Amino acid sequence: MIENLINNLKGQLTGELQNKYQLQPDTANKSVDLAKDNLMGELKNRATSGDFGGLMDVLKGSKAPGESNAVNSVINKYVSDLTTRLGIPESIAKQVAPFAINFIMQKLGSKVSSGEVSQTDLLGSLVGGGLKDKLSKGLGGFFS
């Protein structure tokens, strides 16, 4: 689910990276893929370990992405991947990474806050369908 949501943003984000940071189309496209991979990995790790409260605060809009340890962790790893895997200069990667991750988190957050995507479904997609029911039953108050 989250992967599909991010894929739907790919064209817009790729264009933003090309315009704001003068990335070549192929590099911008690969940058978005790396952002998705980094974000999905961190979200899955946090969700499966039960440490998703901070992520939900960001997705519900009660906390800015920059205030989340999980989001900051993604950004730091993403900077490293942009430089080592795509050869983007570190000075540019340090600008691209927060922009791209915050862009994605804000778009995902708007889907959650609008009710288009439920928090339970979002977390269920991260940890797998088998845990979805446990999450919604065991943490019912958390999702209200």
DSSP file (Angstrom, degrees, kcal/mol; ACC not computed):
  #  RESIDUE AA STRUCTURE BP1 BP2  ACC     N-H-->O    O-->H-N    N-H-->O    O-->H-N    TCO  KAPPA ALPHA  PHI   PSI    X-CA   Y-CA   Z-CA
    1    1 A M     >        0   0    0      0, 0.0     4,-2.3     0, 0.0     5,-0.2   0.000 360.0 360.0 360.0 -52.7    0.0    0.0    0.0
    2    2 A I  H  >  +     0   0    0      1,-0.2     4,-2.7     2,-0.2     5,-0.2   0.905 360.0  54.6 -64.1 -39.9    2.7    2.5    1.0
    3    3 A E  H  > S+     0   0    0      1,-0.2     4,-2.6     2,-0.2    -1,-0.2   0.914 109.0  48.0 -60.1 -41.9    4.8    1.5   -1.9
    4    4 A N  H  > S+     0   0    0      2,-0.2     4,-1.9     1,-0.2    -1,-0.2   0.900 110.5  51.5 -64.6 -40.9    1.9    2.2   -4.3
    5    5 A L  H  X S+     0   0    0     -4,-2.3     4,-0.8     2,-0.2    -2,-0.2   0.917 112.5  45.7 -61.4 -43.2    1.2    5.5   -2.7
    6    6 A I  H >X S+     0   0    0     -4,-2.7     3,-1.0     1,-0.2     4,-0.7   0.909 109.3  54.9 -67.1 -41.3    4.9    6.5   -3.1
    7    7 A N  H >< S+     0   0    0     -4,-2.6     3,-0.7     1,-0.3     4,-0.4   0.864 103.3  56.8 -59.7 -34.9    4.9    5.2   -6.7
    8    8 A N  H 3< S+     0   0    0     -4,-1.9     4,-0.3     1,-0.2    -1,-0.3   0.750 109.1  46.4 -67.6 -22.9    2.0    7.5   -7.4
    9    9 A L  H <X S+     0   0    0     -3,-1.0     4,-2.8    -4,-0.8     5,-0.3   0.545  86.8  96.0 -90.5  -9.6    4.1   10.5   -6.3
   10   10 A K  H <X S+     0   0    0     -3,-0.7     4,-3.0    -4,-0.7     5,-0.2   0.869  81.6  48.0 -55.7 -47.0    7.1    9.5   -8.2
   11   11 A G  H  > S+     0   0    0     -4,-0.4     4,-2.1     1,-0.2    -1,-0.2   0.919 114.7  45.9 -61.8 -44.1    6.5   11.6  -11.3
   12   12 A Q  H  > S+     0   0    0     -4,-0.3     4,-2.1     2,-0.2    -2,-0.2   0.934 116.1  44.8 -64.5 -46.5    5.8   14.7   -9.2
   13   13 A L  H  X S+     0   0    0     -4,-2.8     4,-2.5     2,-0.2    -2,-0.2   0.891 110.8  53.9 -67.2 -39.1    8.8   14.2   -6.9
   14   14 A T  H  X S+     0   0    0     -4,-3.0     4,-2.0    -5,-0.3    -1,-0.2   0.925 109.8  48.6 -59.2 -44.5   11.1   13.4   -9.8
   15   15 A G  H  X S+     0   0    0     -4,-2.1     4,-2.5    -5,-0.2    -2,-0.2   0.901 110.0  51.4 -61.7 -42.2   10.1   16.7  -11.5
   16   16 A E  H  X S+     0   0    0     -4,-2.1     4,-3.1     1,-0.2     5,-0.4   0.907 109.6  49.8 -61.7 -42.3   10.7   18.6   -8.3
   17   17 A L  H  X S+     0   0    0     -4,-2.5     4,-1.6     1,-0.2     6,-1.3   0.874 111.8  48.5 -66.1 -36.7   14.2   17.1   -7.9
   18   18 A Q  H  X S+     0   0    0     -4,-2.0     4,-0.9     4,-0.2    -2,-0.2   0.926 118.0  40.2 -67.2 -44.1   15.1   18.0  -11.5
   19   19 A N  H  < S+     0   0    0     -4,-2.5    -2,-0.2     2,-0.2    -3,-0.2   0.936 123.1  36.2 -72.4 -47.2   13.8   21.6  -11.1
   20   20 A K  H  < S+     0   0    0     -4,-3.1    -3,-0.2    -5,-0.2    -2,-0.2   0.845 133.5  22.5 -77.7 -34.9   15.1   22.4   -7.6
   21   21 A Y  H  < S-     0   0    0     -4,-1.6    -1,-0.2    -5,-0.4    -3,-0.2   0.298  96.7-122.4-120.5   8.0   18.4   20.5   -7.6
   22   22 A Q     <  +     0   0    0     -4,-0.9     2,-0.2     1,-0.2    -4,-0.2   0.816  49.5 167.1  53.1  36.5   19.2   20.2  -11.3
   23   23 A L        -     0   0    0     -6,-1.3    -1,-0.2    -9,-0.1    -2,-0.1  -0.575  41.6-108.8 -76.5 143.6   19.4   16.5  -11.2
   24   24 A Q     >  -     0   0    0     -2,-0.2     4,-3.1     1,-0.1     5,-0.3  -0.382  33.6-107.7 -66.0 151.7   19.4   14.7  -14.5
   25   25 A P  H  > S+     0   0    0      0, 0.0     4,-2.5     0, 0.0     5,-0.2   0.883 119.2  46.7 -51.6 -45.3   16.1   12.8  -15.2
   26   26 A D  H  > S+     0   0    0      2,-0.2     4,-2.4     1,-0.2     5,-0.2   0.910 114.8  46.6 -65.4 -41.7   17.6    9.4  -14.7
   27   27 A T  H  > S+     0   0    0      2,-0.2     4,-2.3     1,-0.2    -1,-0.2   0.900 112.5  50.1 -67.0 -40.9   19.4   10.4  -11.5
   28   28 A A  H  X S+     0   0    0     -4,-3.1     4,-1.9     2,-0.2    -2,-0.2   0.914 111.3  49.5 -62.9 -42.3   16.2   12.1  -10.2
   29   29 A N  H  X S+     0   0    0     -4,-2.5     4,-1.8    -5,-0.3    -2,-0.2   0.925 112.9  45.7 -62.4 -46.0   14.2    8.9  -11.0
   30   30 A K  H  X S+     0   0    0     -4,-2.4     4,-2.4     1,-0.2    -1,-0.2   0.842 108.5  58.3 -66.4 -32.9   16.7    6.7   -9.2
   31   31 A S  H  X S+     0   0    0     -4,-2.3     4,-2.3     2,-0.2    -1,-0.2   0.898 105.6  48.9 -63.0 -40.7   16.8    9.1   -6.3
   32   32 A V  H  X S+     0   0    0     -4,-1.9     4,-2.5     2,-0.2    -1,-0.2   0.905 109.9  51.6 -66.9 -40.2   13.1    8.7   -5.8
   33   33 A D  H  X S+     0   0    0     -4,-1.8     4,-2.6     1,-0.2    -2,-0.2   0.917 110.9  48.3 -60.4 -42.6   13.5    4.9   -5.9
   34   34 A L  H  X S+     0   0    0     -4,-2.4     4,-2.8     2,-0.2     5,-0.2   0.891 109.7  52.4 -64.8 -39.2   16.2    5.1   -3.3
   35   35 A A  H  X S+     0   0    0     -4,-2.3     4,-2.8     2,-0.2     5,-0.2   0.930 110.8  47.8 -60.8 -44.8   14.0    7.4   -1.1
   36   36 A K  H  X S+     0   0    0     -4,-2.5     4,-3.1     2,-0.2     5,-0.3   0.935 112.7  48.1 -61.7 -47.1   11.2    4.8   -1.3
   37   37 A D  H  X S+     0   0    0     -4,-2.6     4,-2.3     1,-0.2    -2,-0.2   0.918 114.5  45.7 -61.0 -44.6   13.5    2.0   -0.5
   38   38 A N  H  X S+     0   0    0     -4,-2.8     4,-2.1     2,-0.2    -1,-0.2   0.926 116.3  45.1 -65.1 -45.1   15.0    3.8    2.5
   39   39 A L  H  X S+     0   0    0     -4,-2.8     4,-2.8    -5,-0.2     5,-0.2   0.920 113.6  48.8 -66.7 -44.7   11.6    5.0    3.8
   40   40 A M  H  X S+     0   0    0     -4,-3.1     4,-2.7    -5,-0.2     5,-0.2   0.918 111.2  51.0 -62.0 -43.0   10.0    1.6    3.4
   41   41 A G  H  X S+     0   0    0     -4,-2.3     4,-2.3    -5,-0.3    -1,-0.2   0.928 113.9  43.1 -60.7 -46.1   12.9   -0.2    5.1
   42   42 A E  H  X S+     0   0    0     -4,-2.1     4,-2.7     2,-0.2     5,-0.2   0.909 114.2  50.3 -67.7 -42.3   12.8    2.2    8.1
   43   43 A L  H  X S+     0   0    0     -4,-2.8     4,-2.8     2,-0.2     5,-0.2   0.918 112.4  47.4 -62.3 -43.1    9.0    2.1    8.3
   44   44 A K  H  X S+     0   0    0     -4,-2.7     4,-2.8    -5,-0.2     5,-0.3   0.925 112.4  49.3 -64.5 -43.9    8.9   -1.7    8.2
   45   45 A N  H  X S+     0   0    0     -4,-2.3     4,-1.5    -5,-0.2     6,-0.3   0.937 115.4  43.7 -60.1 -46.1   11.7   -1.9   10.9
   46   46 A R  H  <>S+     0   0    0     -4,-2.7     5,-2.0     2,-0.2     4,-0.5   0.914 115.7  47.4 -66.5 -43.2    9.8    0.5   13.2
   47   47 A A  H ><5S+     0   0    0     -4,-2.8     3,-0.9    -5,-0.2    -2,-0.2   0.922 112.9  47.0 -66.7 -44.0    6.4   -1.1   12.6
   48   48 A T  H 3<5S+     0   0    0     -4,-2.8    -1,-0.2     1,-0.3    -2,-0.2   0.775 112.6  50.2 -71.7 -24.1    7.6   -4.6   13.2
   49   49 A S  T 3<5S-     0   0    0     -4,-1.5    -1,-0.3    -5,-0.3    -2,-0.2   0.505 115.6-115.6 -88.8  -2.9    9.5   -3.7   16.3
   50   50 A G  T < 5S+     0   0    0     -3,-0.9     2,-1.0    -4,-0.5     3,-0.3   0.535  81.9 121.8  84.5   5.2    6.4   -1.9   17.7
   51   51 A D      < +     0   0    0     -5,-2.0     4,-0.2    -6,-0.3    -4,-0.1  -0.487  30.8 113.4 -99.9  62.7    8.2    1.5   17.6
   52   52 A F     >  +     0   0    0     -2,-1.0     4,-2.5    -5,-0.2     5,-0.2   0.351  38.3  98.4-116.4   6.5    5.7    3.3   15.3
   53   53 A G  H  > S+     0   0    0     -3,-0.3     4,-2.0     1,-0.2     5,-0.1   0.924  87.6  47.3 -58.6 -46.5    4.2    5.9   17.6
   54   54 A G  H  > S+     0   0    0      1,-0.2     4,-1.7     2,-0.2    -1,-0.2   0.866 111.0  52.1 -64.3 -36.9    6.5    8.6   16.3
   55   55 A L  H  > S+     0   0    0      1,-0.2     4,-2.7     2,-0.2    -1,-0.2   0.912 108.8  49.9 -65.4 -41.6    5.8    7.6   12.7
   56   56 A M  H  X S+     0   0    0     -4,-2.5     4,-2.5     1,-0.2     6,-0.3   0.868 106.0  56.6 -66.1 -35.0    2.0    7.8   13.4
   57   57 A D  H  <>S+     0   0    0     -4,-2.0     5,-1.8     2,-0.2     6,-1.3   0.908 110.8  44.7 -60.1 -40.7    2.5   11.3   14.9
   58   58 A V  H ><5S+     0   0    0     -4,-1.7     3,-0.9     4,-0.2    -2,-0.2   0.936 114.5  47.6 -68.0 -46.5    4.1   12.4   11.7
   59   59 A L  H 3<5S+     0   0    0     -4,-2.7    54,-0.4     1,-0.3    53,-0.2   0.810 111.9  50.2 -67.9 -29.0    1.5   10.7    9.5
   60   60 A K  T 3<5S-     0   0    0     -4,-2.5    -1,-0.3    -5,-0.2    -2,-0.2   0.563 114.5-118.5 -83.6  -8.1   -1.4   12.2   11.6
   61   61 A G  T < 5S+     0   0    0     -3,-0.9    -3,-0.2    -4,-0.5    -2,-0.1   0.550  84.7 114.6  85.6   7.5    0.2   15.6   11.3
   62   62 A S  S   <S+     0   0    0     -5,-1.8     2,-0.3    -6,-0.3    -4,-0.2   0.523  79.3  37.9 -88.2  -3.9    0.8   16.1   15.0
   63   63 A K  S    S-     0   0    0     -6,-1.3    -2,-0.3    -5,-0.1    -1,-0.2  -0.993  86.0-119.2-144.1 136.9    4.5   16.1   14.6
   64   64 A A    >   -     0   0    0     -2,-0.3     3,-2.1     1,-0.1     4,-0.3  -0.459  29.7-116.4 -71.4 147.4    6.7   17.6   11.8
   65   65 A P  G >  S+     0   0    0      0, 0.0     3,-1.6     0, 0.0     7,-0.2   0.862 115.2  59.0 -52.5 -37.8    8.8   15.0    9.9
   66   66 A G  G 3  S+     0   0    0      1,-0.3    -2,-0.0     5,-0.1     6,-0.0   0.640  98.4  60.1 -68.2 -13.8   12.0   16.7   11.1
   67   67 A E  G <  S+     0   0    0     -3,-2.1     2,-0.5   -13,-0.1    -1,-0.3   0.439  87.7  93.0 -91.0  -0.8   10.9   16.1   14.7
   68   68 A S    <>  -     0   0    0     -3,-1.6     4,-2.5    -4,-0.3     5,-0.2  -0.818  63.5-153.1-101.2 128.0   10.9   12.3   14.2
   69   69 A N  H  > S+     0   0    0     -2,-0.5     4,-2.3     1,-0.2     5,-0.2   0.878 100.1  54.0 -60.7 -37.6   13.9   10.1   15.0
   70   70 A A  H  > S+     0   0    0      2,-0.2     4,-2.1     1,-0.2    -1,-0.2   0.927 110.1  45.3 -63.9 -45.1   12.7    7.6   12.4
   71   71 A V  H  > S+     0   0    0     -6,-0.2     4,-2.5     1,-0.2    -2,-0.2   0.918 113.0  50.2 -66.1 -42.8   12.4   10.2    9.7
   72   72 A N  H  X S+     0   0    0     -4,-2.5     4,-2.3    -7,-0.2    -1,-0.2   0.872 108.8  53.1 -62.8 -36.1   15.9   11.7   10.6
   73   73 A S  H  X S+     0   0    0     -4,-2.3     4,-2.1     2,-0.2     5,-0.2   0.913 109.3  48.6 -63.5 -43.4   17.3    8.2   10.5
   74   74 A V  H  X S+     0   0    0     -4,-2.1     4,-2.8     1,-0.2    -2,-0.2   0.932 110.6  51.1 -61.2 -46.2   15.9    7.7    7.0
   75   75 A I  H  X S+     0   0    0     -4,-2.5     4,-2.4     1,-0.2    -2,-0.2   0.915 109.6  49.6 -60.6 -44.5   17.3   11.0    5.8
   76   76 A N  H  X S+     0   0    0     -4,-2.3     4,-1.6     2,-0.2    -1,-0.2   0.915 114.4  43.6 -62.3 -43.8   20.8   10.2    7.1
   77   77 A K  H  X S+     0   0    0     -4,-2.1     4,-2.5     1,-0.2    -1,-0.2   0.888 112.3  54.3 -67.7 -38.5   20.9    6.8    5.4
   78   78 A Y  H  X S+     0   0    0     -4,-2.8     4,-2.9    -5,-0.2    -2,-0.2   0.894 104.4  53.8 -63.7 -41.4   19.4    8.3    2.3
   79   79 A V  H  X S+     0   0    0     -4,-2.4     4,-1.9     1,-0.2    -1,-0.2   0.942 110.4  48.2 -56.5 -47.3   22.2   11.0    2.1
   80   80 A S  H  X S+     0   0    0     -4,-1.6     4,-2.8     1,-0.2     5,-0.3   0.917 112.6  47.7 -60.8 -44.6   24.8    8.2    2.3
   81   81 A D  H  X>S+     0   0    0     -4,-2.5     4,-2.5     1,-0.2     5,-0.9   0.886 108.5  54.7 -65.6 -38.7   23.0    6.2   -0.4
   82   82 A L  H  X5S+     0   0    0     -4,-2.9     6,-2.1     3,-0.2     4,-0.7   0.901 115.4  39.3 -61.5 -39.7   22.7    9.2   -2.7
   83   83 A T  H  X5S+     0   0    0     -4,-1.9     4,-0.7     4,-0.2    -2,-0.2   0.928 124.5  35.5 -77.1 -45.1   26.4    9.8   -2.5
   84   84 A T  H  <5S+     0   0    0     -4,-2.8    -3,-0.2    -5,-0.2    -2,-0.2   0.876 127.8  32.3 -80.5 -36.8   27.7    6.2   -2.6
   85   85 A R  H  <5S+     0   0    0     -4,-2.5    -3,-0.2    -5,-0.3    -2,-0.1   0.799 133.4  25.3 -92.5 -30.2   25.2    4.6   -5.0
   86   86 A L  H  <<S-     0   0    0     -5,-0.9    -3,-0.2    -4,-0.7    -2,-0.1   0.499  96.1-124.8-113.6  -6.0   24.3    7.5   -7.3
   87   87 A G     <  +     0   0    0     -4,-0.7    -4,-0.2    -6,-0.3    -3,-0.1   0.720  51.0 158.7  71.6  21.0   27.4    9.7   -7.1
   88   88 A I        -     0   0    0     -6,-2.1    -1,-0.2     1,-0.1    -2,-0.1  -0.628  50.8-103.4 -76.7 133.0   25.6   12.8   -6.0
   89   89 A P    >>  -     0   0    0      0, 0.0     4,-2.8     0, 0.0     3,-0.8  -0.262  27.1-121.5 -56.4 142.3   27.9   15.3   -4.3
   90   90 A E  H 3> S+     0   0    0      1,-0.3     4,-2.5     2,-0.2     5,-0.2   0.856 110.6  59.1 -56.7 -38.0   27.3   15.2   -0.5
   91   91 A S  H 34 S+     0   0    0      1,-0.2    -1,-0.3     2,-0.2     4,-0.3   0.875 112.9  39.0 -61.2 -36.3   26.4   18.9   -0.4
   92   92 A I  H X> S+     0   0    0     -3,-0.8     4,-2.8     2,-0.2     3,-1.4   0.881 112.3  56.3 -79.0 -40.3   23.5   18.3   -2.9
   93   93 A A  H 3X S+     0   0    0     -4,-2.8     4,-2.7     1,-0.3    -2,-0.2   0.861 101.5  58.4 -59.2 -35.7   22.5   15.0   -1.2
   94   94 A K  H 3< S+     0   0    0     -4,-2.5    -1,-0.3    -5,-0.2    -2,-0.2   0.671 113.0  39.8 -70.3 -15.7   22.1   16.8    2.1
   95   95 A Q  H <> S+     0   0    0     -3,-1.4     4,-1.4    -4,-0.3    -2,-0.2   0.806 116.6  48.3 -94.0 -41.5   19.6   19.1    0.4
   96   96 A V  H  X S+     0   0    0     -4,-2.8     4,-3.1     1,-0.2     5,-0.3   0.921 105.4  58.4 -65.7 -45.8   17.8   16.4   -1.7
   97   97 A A  H  X S+     0   0    0     -4,-2.7     4,-2.5     1,-0.2     5,-0.3   0.927 108.8  40.3 -58.4 -54.2   17.4   13.9    1.1
   98   98 A P  H  > S+     0   0    0      0, 0.0     4,-2.3     0, 0.0     5,-0.3   0.903 117.1  51.5 -63.6 -36.9   15.3   16.0    3.6
   99   99 A F  H  X S+     0   0    0     -4,-1.4     4,-2.4     2,-0.2    -2,-0.2   0.965 114.0  42.1 -61.1 -51.4   13.3   17.5    0.8
  100  100 A A  H  X S+     0   0    0     -4,-3.1     4,-2.3     2,-0.2     5,-0.2   0.922 117.7  44.8 -64.6 -46.5   12.4   14.1   -0.8
  101  101 A I  H  X S+     0   0    0     -4,-2.5     4,-2.7    -5,-0.3     5,-0.2   0.922 115.5  47.1 -66.9 -43.3   11.7   12.3    2.5
  102  102 A N  H  X S+     0   0    0     -4,-2.3     4,-2.6    -5,-0.3     5,-0.2   0.893 110.4  54.1 -64.0 -38.5    9.6   15.2    3.9
  103  103 A F  H  X S+     0   0    0     -4,-2.4     4,-2.0    -5,-0.3    -2,-0.2   0.942 112.2  43.5 -57.9 -49.8    7.8   15.5    0.6
  104  104 A I  H  X S+     0   0    0     -4,-2.3     4,-2.9     1,-0.2     5,-0.2   0.929 113.9  50.0 -64.4 -46.0    6.8   11.8    0.8
  105  105 A M  H  X S+     0   0    0     -4,-2.7     4,-2.7     1,-0.2    -1,-0.2   0.890 110.8  49.8 -62.4 -39.2    5.9   11.9    4.5
  106  106 A Q  H  X S+     0   0    0     -4,-2.6     4,-2.0     2,-0.2    -1,-0.2   0.902 112.1  47.6 -66.5 -40.0    3.7   15.0    4.0
  107  107 A K  H  X S+     0   0    0     -4,-2.0     4,-1.5    -5,-0.2    -2,-0.2   0.921 114.2  46.3 -67.3 -43.4    1.9   13.3    1.1
  108  108 A L  H  X S+     0   0    0     -4,-2.9     4,-1.9     1,-0.2    -2,-0.2   0.918 111.6  53.4 -62.7 -41.8    1.4   10.1    3.0
  109  109 A G  H  X S+     0   0    0     -4,-2.7     4,-3.1    -5,-0.2     5,-0.2   0.869 104.9  53.3 -60.8 -38.3    0.2   12.2    6.0
  110  110 A S  H  X S+     0   0    0     -4,-2.0     4,-1.7     1,-0.2     6,-0.3   0.850 106.8  52.8 -68.1 -31.6   -2.4   14.0    4.0
  111  111 A K  H  <>S+     0   0    0     -4,-1.5     6,-1.9     2,-0.2     5,-1.0   0.890 113.8  43.6 -66.9 -38.6   -3.8   10.6    2.8
  112  112 A V  H ><5S+     0   0    0     -4,-1.9     3,-1.1   -53,-0.2    -2,-0.2   0.943 114.7  47.1 -71.2 -48.4   -4.1    9.5    6.5
  113  113 A S  H 3<5S+     0   0    0     -4,-3.1    -2,-0.2   -54,-0.4    -1,-0.2   0.802 110.6  52.8 -67.8 -27.6   -5.5   12.8    7.8
  114  114 A S  T 3<5S-     0   0    0     -4,-1.7    -1,-0.3    -5,-0.2    -2,-0.2   0.630 112.2-120.3 -79.7 -12.6   -8.1   13.0    5.0
  115  115 A G  T < 5S+     0   0    0     -3,-1.1    -3,-0.2    -4,-0.5    -2,-0.1   0.457  81.5 121.3  86.6   0.8   -9.2    9.5    5.8
  116  116 A E  S   <S+     0   0    0     -5,-1.0     2,-0.4    -6,-0.3    -4,-0.2   0.847  83.2  27.4 -64.0 -33.6   -8.3    8.2    2.3
  117  117 A V  S    S-     0   0    0     -6,-1.9    -2,-0.3    -9,-0.1    -1,-0.2  -0.998  86.3-134.4-129.1 130.5   -6.0    5.7    4.0
  118  118 A S     >  -     0   0    0     -2,-0.4     4,-2.3     1,-0.1     5,-0.1  -0.554  15.5-127.7 -83.7 151.0   -6.6    4.4    7.5
  119  119 A Q  H  > S+     0   0    0      1,-0.2     4,-2.7     2,-0.2     5,-0.3   0.873 110.9  55.4 -62.1 -36.8   -3.7    4.1    9.9
  120  120 A T  H  > S+     0   0    0      2,-0.2     4,-2.6     1,-0.2    -1,-0.2   0.925 109.4  45.4 -62.8 -45.3   -4.6    0.5   10.5
  121  121 A D  H  > S+     0   0    0      2,-0.2     4,-2.3     1,-0.2    -2,-0.2   0.896 112.1  52.9 -64.7 -39.5   -4.3   -0.3    6.8
  122  122 A L  H  X S+     0   0    0     -4,-2.3     4,-1.0     2,-0.2  -120,-0.2   0.946 114.2  40.4 -61.3 -49.9   -1.1    1.6    6.6
  123  123 A L  H  X S+     0   0    0     -4,-2.7     4,-2.4     1,-0.2     3,-0.4   0.882 112.5  56.8 -67.2 -37.5    0.5   -0.2    9.4
  124  124 A G  H  X S+     0   0    0     -4,-2.6     4,-1.6    -5,-0.3    -1,-0.2   0.880 103.9  53.0 -60.8 -37.5   -0.9   -3.5    8.2
  125  125 A S  H  < S+     0   0    0     -4,-2.3    -1,-0.2     1,-0.2    -2,-0.2   0.788 111.3  48.2 -68.7 -25.4    0.7   -3.0    4.9
  126  126 A L  H  < S+     0   0    0     -4,-1.0    -2,-0.2    -3,-0.4    -1,-0.2   0.897 121.6  30.6 -79.4 -42.2    4.1   -2.5    6.6
  127  127 A V  H  < S-     0   0    0     -4,-2.4    -2,-0.2     1,-0.2     4,-0.2   0.497 118.5 -98.2-100.7  -3.9    4.0   -5.5    9.0
  128  128 A G    >X  -     0   0    0     -4,-1.6     3,-1.3    -5,-0.3     4,-0.8   0.086  35.0 -82.7  99.5 148.3    2.0   -7.9    6.8
  129  129 A G  H >> S+     0   0    0      1,-0.3     4,-0.8     2,-0.2     3,-0.7   0.796 120.2  64.7 -56.0 -34.3   -1.7   -8.8    6.8
  130  130 A G  H 34 S+     0   0    0      1,-0.3     4,-0.5     2,-0.2    -1,-0.3   0.830 107.2  41.6 -62.3 -32.2   -1.4  -11.4    9.6
  131  131 A L  H <> S+     0   0    0     -3,-1.3     4,-2.8    -7,-0.2    -1,-0.3   0.587  93.3  85.5 -89.8 -10.5   -0.4   -8.7   12.1
  132  132 A K  H <X S+     0   0    0     -4,-0.8     4,-2.5    -3,-0.7     5,-0.2   0.923  92.0  45.0 -58.5 -46.9   -3.0   -6.2   10.9
  133  133 A D  H  X S+     0   0    0     -4,-0.8     4,-2.6     1,-0.2     5,-0.3   0.900 112.7  51.5 -65.8 -39.6   -5.8   -7.6   13.0
  134  134 A K  H  > S+     0   0    0     -4,-0.5     4,-3.1     1,-0.2     5,-0.3   0.910 110.7  49.5 -62.2 -41.2   -3.6   -7.8   16.1
  135  135 A L  H  X S+     0   0    0     -4,-2.8     4,-1.8     1,-0.2    -2,-0.2   0.940 113.4  44.6 -63.1 -46.8   -2.5   -4.2   15.6
  136  136 A S  H  < S+     0   0    0     -4,-2.5    -2,-0.2    -5,-0.2    -1,-0.2   0.871 121.0  39.4 -70.0 -34.4   -6.0   -2.9   15.3
  137  137 A K  H >< S+     0   0    0     -4,-2.6     3,-0.8    -5,-0.2    -2,-0.2   0.915 120.1  43.7 -78.0 -44.0   -7.4   -5.0   18.2
  138  138 A G  H 3< S+     0   0    0     -4,-3.1    -2,-0.2    -5,-0.3    -3,-0.2   0.726 126.1  31.5 -75.3 -21.3   -4.4   -4.6   20.5
  139  139 A L  T >X S+     0   0    0     -4,-1.8     3,-1.1    -5,-0.3     4,-1.1  -0.055  73.5 136.6-126.4  32.6   -4.0   -0.9   19.8
  140  140 A G  G X4 S+     0   0    0     -3,-0.8     3,-0.7     1,-0.3     4,-0.2   0.861  74.8  49.7 -50.0 -45.4   -7.5    0.2   19.2
  141  141 A G  G >4 S+     0   0    0      1,-0.2     3,-1.1     2,-0.2    -1,-0.3   0.790 102.5  63.0 -66.1 -27.4   -7.2    3.3   21.3
  142  142 A F  G <4 S+     0   0    0     -3,-1.1    -1,-0.2     1,-0.2    -2,-0.2   0.820 101.5  51.5 -66.5 -30.2   -4.0    4.3   19.6
  143  143 A F  G <<        0   0    0     -4,-1.1    -1,-0.2    -3,-0.7   -24,-0.2   0.381 360.0 360.0 -91.4   4.2   -5.8    4.6   16.2
  144  144 A S    <         0   0    0     -3,-1.1    -1,-0.2    -4,-0.2    -2,-0.1   0.484 360.0 360.0 -89.9 360.0   -8.6    6.9   17.4
